[in-house]
Amino acid sequence: EANDGREIVANGNIIVPPFGTNQRRYKDVLGVARLNLGDGYALHGTNKPETIGQSVSHGCVRLRNEDIQQLHAMVAVGTPVYIY
């Protein structure tokens, strides 16, 4: 079962589409910047800042656009990232 095309639900569980599939591609959802973490995950902005703090991504960490811009300017490629 699919609702608005952003979630796939089977037996009450949300299924996360595999990295690289069309189900994970949505126009403008990454906001103004993205910092790739590997394995299809990233820190990125959003086109819907009102949803920050909600579980609405496919596993990425979403930030306000101004926050990801500041972080992007501060870190170099290869900087270790720890998410708690």
N, CA, C and O atoms as a GROMACS GRO file, in nm:
protein
  336
    1GLU      N    1   0.086  -0.118   0.000
    1GLU     CA    2   0.000   0.000   0.000
    1GLU      C    3   0.090   0.123   0.000
    1GLU      O    4   0.189   0.128   0.073
    2ALA      N    5   0.056   0.219  -0.080
    2ALA     CA    6   0.132   0.344  -0.083
    2ALA      C    7   0.036   0.458  -0.058
    2ALA      O    8  -0.074   0.460  -0.114
    3ASN      N    9   0.074   0.554   0.025
    3ASN     CA   10  -0.013   0.668   0.051
    3ASN      C   11   0.017   0.779  -0.050
    3ASN      O   12  -0.025   0.767  -0.165
    4ASP      N   13   0.086   0.884  -0.014
    4ASP     CA   14   0.111   0.993  -0.108
    4ASP      C   15   0.234   0.968  -0.195
    4ASP      O   16   0.283   1.061  -0.260
    5GLY      N   17   0.284   0.846  -0.198
    5GLY     CA   18   0.401   0.814  -0.278
    5GLY      C   19   0.531   0.831  -0.204
    5GLY      O   20   0.638   0.802  -0.259
    6ARG      N   21   0.525   0.878  -0.082
    6ARG     CA   22   0.648   0.899  -0.005
    6ARG      C   23   0.672   0.787   0.095
    6ARG      O   24   0.784   0.774   0.145
    7GLU      N   25   0.574   0.708   0.124
    7GLU     CA   26   0.590   0.595   0.215
    7GLU      C   27   0.530   0.472   0.152
    7GLU      O   28   0.428   0.479   0.083
    8ILE      N   29   0.593   0.361   0.176
    8ILE     CA   30   0.536   0.232   0.137
    8ILE      C   31   0.510   0.158   0.267
    8ILE      O   32   0.601   0.140   0.347
    9VAL      N   33   0.386   0.116   0.288
    9VAL     CA   34   0.348   0.049   0.411
    9VAL      C   35   0.304  -0.093   0.379
    9VAL      O   36   0.221  -0.115   0.291
   10ALA      N   37   0.361  -0.189   0.451
   10ALA     CA   38   0.322  -0.330   0.436
   10ALA      C   39   0.300  -0.386   0.576
   10ALA      O   40   0.389  -0.379   0.660
   11ASN      N   41   0.184  -0.442   0.600
   11ASN     CA   42   0.150  -0.499   0.730
   11ASN      C   43   0.173  -0.401   0.845
   11ASN      O   44   0.216  -0.441   0.953
   12GLY      N   45   0.144  -0.273   0.820
   12GLY     CA   46   0.158  -0.172   0.923
   12GLY      C   47   0.299  -0.119   0.943
   12GLY      O   48   0.320  -0.032   1.027
   13ASN      N   49   0.396  -0.171   0.868
   13ASN     CA   50   0.535  -0.127   0.880
   13ASN      C   51   0.573  -0.040   0.762
   13ASN      O   52   0.537  -0.069   0.648
   14ILE      N   53   0.647   0.068   0.789
   14ILE     CA   54   0.696   0.153   0.681
   14ILE      C   55   0.818   0.087   0.620
   14ILE      O   56   0.912   0.050   0.691
   15ILE      N   57   0.817   0.072   0.490
   15ILE     CA   58   0.928   0.012   0.417
   15ILE      C   59   1.015   0.125   0.362
   15ILE      O   60   0.964   0.216   0.297
   16VAL      N   61   1.145   0.119   0.386
   16VAL     CA   62   1.237   0.218   0.331
   16VAL      C   63   1.287   0.167   0.197
   16VAL      O   64   1.352   0.062   0.192
   17PRO      N   65   1.258   0.238   0.088
   17PRO     CA   66   1.303   0.194  -0.044
   17PRO      C   67   1.455   0.189  -0.051
   17PRO      O   68   1.523   0.269   0.013
   18PRO      N   69   1.510   0.095  -0.127
   18PRO     CA   70   1.655   0.084  -0.140
   18PRO      C   71   1.716   0.211  -0.198
   18PRO      O   72   1.654   0.280  -0.279
   19PHE      N   73   1.839   0.240  -0.158
   19PHE     CA   74   1.912   0.356  -0.208
   19PHE      C   75   1.925   0.345  -0.359
   19PHE      O   76   1.954   0.238  -0.413
   20GLY      N   77   1.904   0.457  -0.428
   20GLY     CA   78   1.918   0.461  -0.573
   20GLY      C   79   1.791   0.432  -0.650
   20GLY      O   80   1.789   0.445  -0.772
   21THR      N   81   1.684   0.393  -0.582
   21THR     CA   82   1.558   0.366  -0.651
   21THR      C   83   1.479   0.495  -0.667
   21THR      O   84   1.499   0.591  -0.592
   22ASN      N   85   1.390   0.497  -0.764
   22ASN     CA   86   1.309   0.616  -0.790
   22ASN      C   87   1.222   0.656  -0.672
   22ASN      O   88   1.188   0.773  -0.658
   23GLN      N   89   1.184   0.561  -0.587
   23GLN     CA   90   1.099   0.593  -0.472
   23GLN      C   91   1.170   0.684  -0.372
   23GLN      O   92   1.104   0.744  -0.287
   24ARG      N   93   1.302   0.696  -0.381
   24ARG     CA   94   1.377   0.782  -0.289
   24ARG      C   95   1.408   0.918  -0.350
   24ARG      O   96   1.477   0.999  -0.288
   25ARG      N   97   1.359   0.944  -0.469
   25ARG     CA   98   1.391   1.070  -0.538
   25ARG      C   99   1.270   1.161  -0.541
   25ARG      O  100   1.168   1.128  -0.601
   26TYR      N  101   1.282   1.276  -0.476
   26TYR     CA  102   1.175   1.374  -0.474
   26TYR      C  103   1.235   1.510  -0.502
   26TYR      O  104   1.335   1.548  -0.441
   27LYS      N  105   1.175   1.583  -0.592
   27LYS     CA  106   1.227   1.713  -0.633
   27LYS      C  107   1.234   1.811  -0.515
   27LYS      O  108   1.136   1.830  -0.443
   28ASP      N  109   1.349   1.873  -0.498
   28ASP     CA  110   1.372   1.981  -0.402
   28ASP      C  111   1.364   1.943  -0.254
   28ASP      O  112   1.366   2.032  -0.170
   29VAL      N  113   1.355   1.815  -0.220
   29VAL     CA  114   1.339   1.781  -0.078
   29VAL      C  115   1.467   1.792   0.003
   29VAL      O  116   1.461   1.792   0.126
   30LEU      N  117   1.582   1.802  -0.062
   30LEU     CA  118   1.709   1.807   0.011
   30LEU      C  119   1.748   1.948   0.053
   30LEU      O  120   1.855   1.968   0.109
   31GLY      N  121   1.664   2.044   0.026
   31GLY     CA  122   1.693   2.180   0.065
   31GLY      C  123   1.810   2.237  -0.013
   31GLY      O  124   1.829   2.205  -0.130
   32VAL      N  125   1.889   2.322   0.052
   32VAL     CA  126   1.994   2.397  -0.016
   32VAL      C  127   2.130   2.329  -0.017
   32VAL      O  128   2.217   2.369  -0.094
   33ALA      N  129   2.150   2.226   0.066
   33ALA     CA  130   2.281   2.160   0.072
   33ALA      C  131   2.264   2.018   0.126
   33ALA      O  132   2.167   1.985   0.193
   34ARG      N  133   2.365   1.935   0.093
   34ARG     CA  134   2.364   1.796   0.141
   34ARG      C  135   2.508   1.757   0.173
   34ARG      O  136   2.600   1.788   0.097
   35LEU      N  137   2.526   1.688   0.285
   35LEU     CA  138   2.654   1.631   0.322
   35LEU      C  139   2.635   1.479   0.326
   35LEU      O  140   2.569   1.428   0.416
   36ASN      N  141   2.692   1.409   0.230
   36ASN     CA  142   2.674   1.264   0.221
   36ASN      C  143   2.750   1.194   0.333
   36ASN      O  144   2.865   1.227   0.362
   37LEU      N  145   2.684   1.096   0.394
   37LEU     CA  146   2.745   1.016   0.500
   37LEU      C  147   2.786   0.879   0.450
   37LEU      O  148   2.863   0.809   0.516
   38GLY      N  149   2.736   0.839   0.334
   38GLY     CA  150   2.762   0.706   0.280
   38GLY      C  151   2.641   0.617   0.295
   38GLY      O  152   2.550   0.645   0.373
   39ASP      N  153   2.639   0.508   0.218
   39ASP     CA  154   2.530   0.410   0.221
   39ASP      C  155   2.393   0.473   0.196
   39ASP      O  156   2.292   0.421   0.244
   40GLY      N  157   2.388   0.584   0.123
   40GLY     CA  158   2.262   0.647   0.089
   40GLY      C  159   2.209   0.743   0.192
   40GLY      O  160   2.099   0.796   0.176
   41TYR      N  161   2.283   0.767   0.298
   41TYR     CA  162   2.238   0.857   0.405
   41TYR      C  163   2.312   0.990   0.396
   41TYR      O  164   2.424   0.998   0.345
   42ALA      N  165   2.248   1.096   0.446
   42ALA     CA  166   2.307   1.229   0.438
   42ALA      C  167   2.251   1.319   0.547
   42ALA      O  168   2.147   1.292   0.606
   43LEU      N  169   2.323   1.426   0.571
   43LEU     CA  170   2.271   1.541   0.645
   43LEU      C  171   2.227   1.638   0.537
   43LEU      O  172   2.306   1.667   0.447
   44HIS      N  173   2.105   1.688   0.542
   44HIS     CA  174   2.061   1.780   0.436
   44HIS      C  175   1.952   1.874   0.485
   44HIS      O  176   1.893   1.853   0.591
   45GLY      N  177   1.928   1.977   0.405
   45GLY     CA  178   1.821   2.071   0.433
   45GLY      C  179   1.687   2.011   0.396
   45GLY      O  180   1.676   1.890   0.374
   46THR      N  181   1.586   2.095   0.388
   46THR     CA  182   1.452   2.047   0.355
   46THR      C  183   1.371   2.158   0.289
   46THR      O  184   1.396   2.277   0.310
   47ASN      N  185   1.274   2.117   0.210
   47ASN     CA  186   1.181   2.213   0.152
   47ASN      C  187   1.056   2.228   0.240
   47ASN      O  188   0.964   2.302   0.206
   48LYS      N  189   1.053   2.156   0.353
   48LYS     CA  190   0.940   2.163   0.446
   48LYS      C  191   0.993   2.179   0.589
   48LYS      O  192   0.990   2.083   0.666
   49PRO      N  193   1.041   2.297   0.624
   49PRO     CA  194   1.102   2.316   0.756
   49PRO      C  195   1.007   2.289   0.873
   49PRO      O  196   1.053   2.262   0.984
   50GLU      N  197   0.879   2.296   0.849
   50GLU     CA  198   0.783   2.270   0.957
   50GLU      C  199   0.785   2.123   1.000
   50GLU      O  200   0.730   2.090   1.105
   51THR      N  201   0.848   2.035   0.922
   51THR     CA  202   0.853   1.893   0.957
   51THR      C  203   0.983   1.854   1.028
   51THR      O  204   1.002   1.736   1.059
   52ILE      N  205   1.073   1.949   1.055
   52ILE     CA  206   1.196   1.918   1.128
   52ILE      C  207   1.159   1.860   1.264
   52ILE      O  208   1.072   1.913   1.333
   53GLY      N  209   1.225   1.752   1.302
   53GLY     CA  210   1.196   1.684   1.428
   53GLY      C  211   1.098   1.570   1.414
   53GLY      O  212   1.075   1.496   1.510
   54GLN      N  213   1.039   1.555   1.296
   54GLN     CA  214   0.947   1.445   1.271
   54GLN      C  215   1.018   1.335   1.193
   54GLN      O  216   1.115   1.362   1.121
   55SER      N  217   0.970   1.215   1.206
   55SER     CA  218   1.028   1.101   1.135
   55SER      C  219   0.966   1.092   0.996
   55SER      O  220   0.873   1.014   0.974
   56VAL      N  221   1.019   1.172   0.902
   56VAL     CA  222   0.960   1.175   0.768
   56VAL      C  223   1.063   1.154   0.658
   56VAL      O  224   1.031   1.172   0.540
   57SER      N  225   1.186   1.116   0.693
   57SER     CA  226   1.286   1.092   0.589
   57SER      C  227   1.305   0.942   0.572
   57SER      O  228   1.240   0.861   0.638
   58HIS      N  229   1.394   0.905   0.484
   58HIS     CA  230   1.429   0.764   0.464
   58HIS      C  231   1.554   0.729   0.543
   58HIS      O  232   1.630   0.641   0.503
   59GLY      N  233   1.575   0.797   0.653
   59GLY     CA  234   1.689   0.768   0.739
   59GLY      C  235   1.792   0.878   0.746
   59GLY      O  236   1.886   0.869   0.824
   60CYS      N  237   1.776   0.981   0.665
   60CYS     CA  238   1.869   1.094   0.668
   60CYS      C  239   1.841   1.183   0.789
   60CYS      O  240   1.738   1.172   0.854
   61VAL      N  241   1.936   1.272   0.817
   61VAL     CA  242   1.918   1.373   0.921
   61VAL      C  243   1.887   1.504   0.851
   61VAL      O  244   1.970   1.557   0.778
   62ARG      N  245   1.766   1.556   0.873
   62ARG     CA  246   1.724   1.681   0.808
   62ARG      C  247   1.745   1.797   0.902
   62ARG      O  248   1.719   1.789   1.022
   63LEU      N  249   1.794   1.907   0.846
   63LEU     CA  250   1.820   2.028   0.922
   63LEU      C  251   1.752   2.145   0.854
   63LEU      O  252   1.715   2.138   0.736
   64ARG      N  253   1.734   2.254   0.929
   64ARG     CA  254   1.686   2.376   0.864
   64ARG      C  255   1.790   2.418   0.761
   64ARG      O  256   1.909   2.394   0.780
   65ASN      N  257   1.747   2.478   0.652
   65ASN     CA  258   1.840   2.515   0.544
   65ASN      C  259   1.953   2.604   0.594
   65ASN      O  260   2.068   2.586   0.553
   66GLU      N  261   1.923   2.699   0.682
   66GLU     CA  262   2.030   2.785   0.732
   66GLU      C  263   2.131   2.707   0.817
   66GLU      O  264   2.249   2.742   0.820
   67ASP      N  265   2.085   2.601   0.885
   67ASP     CA  266   2.176   2.520   0.966
   67ASP      C  267   2.267   2.433   0.879
   67ASP      O  268   2.387   2.422   0.907
   68ILE      N  269   2.212   2.372   0.774
   68ILE     CA  270   2.296   2.289   0.688
   68ILE      C  271   2.395   2.376   0.610
   68ILE      O  272   2.506   2.332   0.582
   69GLN      N  273   2.356   2.498   0.575
   69GLN     CA  274   2.450   2.589   0.508
   69GLN      C  275   2.568   2.622   0.600
   69GLN      O  276   2.683   2.623   0.556
   70GLN      N  277   2.539   2.648   0.725
   70GLN     CA  278   2.645   2.680   0.820
   70GLN      C  279   2.735   2.558   0.842
   70GLN      O  280   2.857   2.571   0.842
   71LEU      N  281   2.676   2.441   0.861
   71LEU     CA  282   2.754   2.319   0.880
   71LEU      C  283   2.839   2.289   0.757
   71LEU      O  284   2.956   2.253   0.770
   72HIS      N  285   2.781   2.304   0.640
   72HIS     CA  286   2.852   2.279   0.514
   72HIS      C  287   2.976   2.367   0.504
   72HIS      O  288   3.080   2.323   0.455
   73ALA      N  289   2.966   2.491   0.549
   73ALA     CA  290   3.079   2.583   0.544
   73ALA      C  291   3.186   2.550   0.648
   73ALA      O  292   3.302   2.591   0.633
   74MET      N  293   3.150   2.476   0.752
   74MET     CA  294   3.242   2.450   0.863
   74MET      C  295   3.321   2.320   0.851
   74MET      O  296   3.431   2.311   0.906
   75VAL      N  297   3.269   2.221   0.780
   75VAL     CA  298   3.334   2.089   0.780
   75VAL      C  299   3.398   2.058   0.645
   75VAL      O  300   3.347   2.096   0.540
   76ALA      N  301   3.509   1.990   0.652
   76ALA     CA  302   3.580   1.949   0.531
   76ALA      C  303   3.540   1.806   0.494
   76ALA      O  304   3.494   1.730   0.579
   77VAL      N  305   3.558   1.771   0.368
   77VAL     CA  306   3.535   1.634   0.324
   77VAL      C  307   3.622   1.541   0.408
   77VAL      O  308   3.740   1.568   0.429
   78GLY      N  309   3.563   1.433   0.456
   78GLY     CA  310   3.637   1.337   0.537
   78GLY      C  311   3.624   1.358   0.686
   78GLY      O  312   3.674   1.278   0.765
   79THR      N  313   3.556   1.466   0.728
   79THR     CA  314   3.536   1.491   0.870
   79THR      C  315   3.449   1.381   0.929
   79THR      O  316   3.341   1.354   0.877
   80PRO      N  317   3.493   1.315   1.038
   80PRO     CA  318   3.410   1.210   1.099
   80PRO      C  319   3.278   1.269   1.150
   80PRO      O  320   3.274   1.382   1.200
   81VAL      N  321   3.171   1.193   1.136
   81VAL     CA  322   3.038   1.235   1.181
   81VAL      C  323   2.986   1.131   1.278
   81VAL      O  324   2.984   1.012   1.247
   82TYR      N  325   2.943   1.175   1.394
   82TYR     CA  326   2.885   1.086   1.495
   82TYR      C  327   2.744   1.135   1.523
   82TYR      O  328   2.723   1.252   1.554
   83ILE      N  329   2.647   1.047   1.512
   83ILE     CA  330   2.507   1.082   1.536
   83ILE      C  331   2.459   1.002   1.656
   83ILE      O  332   2.465   0.879   1.656
   84TYR      N  333   2.412   1.072   1.757
   84TYR     CA  334   2.366   1.007   1.880
   84TYR      C  335   2.217   1.016   1.891
   84TYR      O  336   2.159   0.968   1.988
   0.00000   0.00000   0.00000
